[in-house]
C-alpha cells in the first residue's frame, strides 16, 4: 500500500478489512470520524497506540492530554501542525 492507495480507500464507506488497526485510526480520522478513530487508538496498548492517541487529542485541541500521550509514546510533541503530523504518521505506517 502506498499513500495514493490510502487516499483512494477513503471513497469507501468503511476502511479495508486488511488495514491494521493503526491505519484504520488514520482512515477514520481522515473521514472526520474522531470517535471511531479514538475508540481504536484507545484499545492499542503500545507506543504506536499512544502516538495515535496523542495525535487525536492534539487534533481536537486538547494539547495537555496530547502531550501526555506523546510522552507515553516516546515521540516528540509536534510543532509543525496537525497536517504535517498526519503525514508523518501515515508515512510511518506505510513504511513499517
Beta strands, then each sheet from edge to edge (+ up, - down):
end
